[in-house]
Amino acid sequence: MNKASGKFMVAAAEAEATWATLIPTYSFIMVSGTFLVWWFGGMQVIHQEMKLGELMEMLGYAALTVHPMQIVVRMSDWLGRVFAAAERVFEVLDTQPEEPDVAKAIPMPEIAGHVEFRNINFGYDRYNHVLHDIQLDVTAGEMIGLVGHSGAGKSTMINLICRFYTAQDGELLIDGVNIKDIRLTDLRHQIGVVPQEPYLFVGMIMENIAYSKPDASIDEIIRAAKAANAHDFIVNFPDGYETRVGERGQGLSAGERQRIAIARAILHDPKILILDEATSSVDTITEKQIQEALARLVKNRTTFAIAHRLSTLKNADRLIVMEHGKIAELGTHDQLMEDRGPYFRLVEMQSELSKVRVVD
């Protein structure tokens, strides 16, 4: 990667150096041409060999050649950019779609939420595994907390559950059925995600909440908003649920965007819920409101919660500590604290960071 970046930097510098030489040279030639027309034409007008109107006509013709010459000079630069852009566009067009359903995909319109990892090994690069021998059995309705350093494999496990990728080795089962054999539309329809940075679209708040269920009634939208602790701040807007927001929720705070995302997930009513750092970028008061909303959301759902802020996982049934793509620890909060292993060290570290230091 560094080698390719270095080559690109050298090529870009050489191209800019070429243009830095070519453009002044071109400008000098064009100005010199105009000067020569004035010089020779002026001399002929003085000696009455040419009329002043003819000189002006020649100057007009000279001016008309400037723009086409500029286009010709810039043509190679434009063509290079066009070919580079076209290559990227065709690369996207030629990309194979995600792995399709198998010939006899199993329809599962209703799942319970039992998730099982059996000896899962996976890597985005086939020969460089990110997950190593993951074995985990999650019962329906159980809440699992995923903790660990960045790059430990937490998000990769979530990607496998959503079937954004499929494991090279081992099996991932949903209700005892290999995830590869489940009809993709049925699987995705029953998974809900509350991301760290929820994406809100340009439009009304009610439309953003109803994105997960387009045919939802206004009563259903309001009930979901109330469950997500979003109703109060929504009705304080002059237009209430018809308030328009900008792209990515422009006009709303981070906590308000997060609660709308939770309302969207509540309205969707998924069997498997994924929380990805759902309270990482909010203040303490907003976090409390979001925690209350999440407590309602996770009830009777299989939940996988990724969090660096361990207070988010206080209601988790079990905690998984990931280290270098492996499950380093698995158990309840009390069990892991008694073991005084990696989880204990994470808690101690966060306790130290959260202490208020008074500076004299």
N, C-alpha and C positions, 0 to 999 in steps of 0.2 A: 504493500500500500504506500509506504514512504517512498519507495523507488518510483512508482508511477506518479506520485505527487511531485517529486523532484523533476521528472521529465516534463510534466505539464508546466511547471514553473519556468523551466528553461525555454520551452517552446513559446510560452506566452511572452517572456521577456524579449526573445528574438523577434517575434511578430510586432511588438510595440516599438522596438528599435527600428525595424524596417519602415513602419508607418511614420515614425518621427523623422525619418530621413526623406521619405517619399513625398509627404504632404507639403513640406516647405519647398521642396524642389519643384513640385507641380505648381504651387502658388507663384513661385518666382517666374516660371516659364509663362504662365498666363498673364501676369502683370507685364512682363517684358514684351509679349505680343501686343498687348494694348498700347504700350508705350511706343512701339515701332509703328503701329498704325497711325497714332497721333503724329509722330515725327515725320514719316514720309508723306502722309496725307497733308499735314500742315504745310510742308515745303511745297507740295504741288498746288495747294490752294494759294499760297503766297505768289507763286510764279504763274498763277492763273491757268495751270494745266488741269485743274480739277475744281469743281464747284464745291462750296461749303456743304450743300445738301448731300452731295455724293460722299463726302467724308463722313458725315453723320450716318449715312446709310451703311457705310463700311464698318463704322464703330458698332452699329446695331447688330450687324451680322456677326461681328467678333464676340459681342456679348451673348448672342444666342448659342455660341459654341461652348460657352463656359459650363453650363449645367450638364449637357450630355457628356462632356469630358470628365466632369466630377463623378458622374454615374459610372463611366468606364473605369476610372481609377479605383473607385470603391467596390467595383463589381466582384473582384476576387475575394475581398473581405466578406462581403455579403454572402457570396456563394459558399464560402467555407462555413459560415454560421448556419446557413440553411441546410447544408448537408449534415452538419453535426446534429442539428435539431431534428431533421428527418430521421436520422439514424436512431435517436432516442425514441421518437414516436413509433417507428416501425418495430423497435424492440419491445415496446409495450403491447402493440397490436399482435405481435407474434408470440407473446407470452402465453404459455398453456394455462388454461383455467385451473382452478383448484381441483384436487382429486375428485372425480365424479363418484356418484354412488355405484356400488357394485351391481351386477346384473340383477340379482335378486335381493335388493336392499329390504331390510325388515322394517315395516312401518311401526312406529311406536308413538302414537299420538298422546299417550299418557305414560309418563315414567314416574317411578317412585323417588329416584335420586340416589340409589346405591351405586357408589363409584369405587372401582377397584383397580389399582395399578399392580400388574404382575411382572416383575423382573423387567421393568421398562429401561431401555437404553436409547438415548436420542441425542442427535447432534444436528445443528443446522448444516454443518459440513459433515458428511457421512463418516469421515475418518477422524473427526474431532468431537467426541461426545460431550454434551453439556450435562446430561443426566446419566447417572450410573446406577444400574440395578435398583430402581425405585420400586419398593413394595409397600403398598398402603391399601388398607380396606376401610372405606368410609361408609357408615350406615346411613340410610335415608334419614334426613332431618338433622344430621350432625353438623356442628360448626367446627371447621378446622382452621386454625391460624397458621399462617406461613411466615416465618421470620428468618432472617439471615442477612449477610452482607450483600451488597449489590453484585449481581452476576453469579449468585449462588445457584440459580435455577428455579426460583419461585415463579416468575412470569412464564417460563418455559413449560412448567407443569400446567399452568392455566391454559396456555396455547394448545396443549394436547387435549385438554378436556373440551375446549371449544372446537376441536378438530381443525384448527388452522394449519396444523402439521400432524403427521402420523409418525408414530415411533418406528424406528428401524428394527428394534428387537423387543420382544415381550408383548404383552397385551394390556389394553386399557378397556375395562368392561363397564358398561352402564346397565344396571339391573341384570347382570349376568350375561349381557350380549356384547360382543366385541364392537367397539365404537365404529370400526370400519364398515360393519354390516348394517348399521342403523341408517335409515333414510335421513339425509343431512337436514332437510327442511324440518323434520320432526325434532331432531336434536337441537338445532339452533333456536327453534321456536320455544323451547323449554329451558333455555339458559338466559339469565339476565346478568348484566355487567354494570357495575357502578365504578367508572374509571377515576383515576386521580384528577384528570383534566376532562370533565364532561364536555361533549360537543353539543352546543345549542345552535340551532339554525336561525336564520333571519325570519322572523315571523312573530306571531303572538305566543304568549306564555302557554296558553291552553293547547296550542298546536304542538309546542315542544314536548309537553307532557304526554300528549296523545300520540306521539311518534311511535311508541311501542304498541299502540292499539288504535289504529286510525278510526275505527268505528265506535270508539268510546263515547258515551253520553257526557254531557257537562256535569251531571251528578257524580258519575264515576270519576271524572277528573278531579272534582272538588274533594271527594273522599280520599283519593290518593294523595292530594296535596296536603290535606289535614293530617294524614298518617305520616307524612314526611316533614311535618312542622314547617310547611311552606305557605300554608293558607294565609297566615296573618300578614306576612310581608307582601304577598301578592295583592290582597284586597286593599292595602294601603296605597297602592299605585292608583293614579286617577282613573285609569281604564281597567283596573283589576286584571282579570284573566285575559282580557283582550289587549293588554299592554304589549307593545312590540319591542323586541330585543334585537340587537345587532348580531352580526356573525360571531360565533363562539360565545354568545351571551353578553355581548357588549352592552353596558348599562346596568349590569348586575354584579354584585360582589362575588368573590369566590365561594363563600358559604351559601349564598342564594343559588348560584349555579349548581352547587353540589346537592342541595335539597330538591331542586327541580329534577336532577338526575335520579335521585332516590324515588321521587314521586313517579317518574317514568317507569322505574323498575317495579314499584308496587302495582302500578296499573297493569304491567305486563304479566304479573303473577307467575314467575318462573318456578320450576322445580329445583333447579340448580342455580345458585346465586354466587357471583364472583365480586368481591370487593377489593379493588386495587388502590390501596393508599387513599381511602375515601375521606380521611380527615387530616391529610398531611399539610394542607396549606390554609388552615383556618385558625382563628383565635380560640381561646379557651371557652368563651361563652357559646360561640357558634358550634364548637366541637361538641358541647353538651347537648345542644339541640339535635345535631346530626346523630349523636350516639343514641338518643331516644328514638329517633326515626329508624335507625338501623336495627335497634332491638325489636321493633315491630316488624321490620322487613324480613329478618332472618328466621322468624318464628315458623316452625314446621317446614323449613327448606334446608336442603343440603347446601352448606355455605363454605366457600373457600375465601378467606380474608388474608390479603397480603398487607403487612404493616411494618413500618419501622418504628412508629410510635406505639409502644407495647400496650398502652392504656386502651387502644382500640380493640384489643383482643381479650379484654377482661371477661367477656361472656363466652369465649370459645370453649368447646368441650375438650378438645385436645389441641396441642401446639406441636408444630413440626419445625425443627431448627435445621435449615439447609446450610451445608458447607461444601463448596466445590462440587456441586451437582449430586451430592449424596445426602441422605437423611442422617444427620448427626445425632439428633435426639427426637424422641416422640413421647408425649405424655401430657398430663395436666400441668397447669401452672405450679401447683404445690409440689408435684412430683419432680419437676425439673428444677425447682428452687432447692429442693432437698439434695438433688444429685450434684449441685454446684458445678455444672458443666458449662458448655457454651451459652445456654440460655441465661444461666445465673450471671455470667459475665456481662451479657448484653443488658440485663436489668440493672446491674451495678453501674455500668457505664452511663446509662440514661439517667439514673438517679443522680450521679455526679454532675452531669451536664445541666440538669434541671434545677440544681441548687442556686439560689440567688446569692450572689457574692456582692457584698457591700464594699464599695471602694471609698476609702477615706479621702 
